[in-house]
Amino acid sequence: MKAYYYIFYSFIVYSFFGWIIEVIFHLYKDKKFINRGFLFGPVCPIYGVSAVFFIVFLSRFNNIIFIFLGGAVLASAIEIVTGYLMEVMFNAKWWDYSNEKFNIKGYVCLKFSFIWGALAVFFIKFLNPLISKIVYYFIENFGESLYSFIFGGFIVDIVLTLNSLIAFRSFFKELQDILLEIKSNVDNLKENLAFDVKEKIEERIDNLNGLKERLIGRINKRHIYLMKAYPHMKSKKFDLAIDDIKKRFEKYFNI
């Protein structure tokens, strides 16, 4: 049971550290605060999962080259699986490294795999031995009570996030359908149609634009945060909807 608590607390600590790293990186890169946490809380679970994998599979090695290569492979595999599952579930690619050299379908690229490998060496040789002392302190002094509190909060966060993402997907689908119909009607206007037919099409376009504006007016702050955190989001299924939202955010939210 102690080993389980160690893995759980390590996952939480490094998920929080990952969130801090992402925030600092974007403060430096974009000169503004961006909440890169996918969940509501200040955590990036992909960092926590990677840390746990490093602990389980790399702690036995002393050779820096093995640790570097293992860390690069493990973290890249986690990014590929996570990115693929997110795309399948929500029909959107949340991050995209397609513009980077030596990438695999935009999910990972050699540059960031290299960074992950270097982080793995730092993690195994320097960071985790120190953090493990803190983790064991929490296990010895707080153990199950703190675990129950954190675990309960984490599950609630996951449920709320999934509900938010499902609503976000529904929003994109509805907006995409409206934009496709608008595009179809605009194309019809280019044909040599009778005046009364064109008048009906123009009226329908006006109604659709009204529906679109009312729909976009319902987008909530959480979804705005997601668009800010993942400005390179792409989707073959919702391409028109995402492009439309991005244009609005570029103008009003300075993404």
Helices and strands as residue ranges (DSSP letters): H 2-30, H 45-58, H 64-90, E 103-104, E 108-109, H 110-122, I 123-127, H 128-141, H 143-189, H 195-216, H 221-229, H 239-252
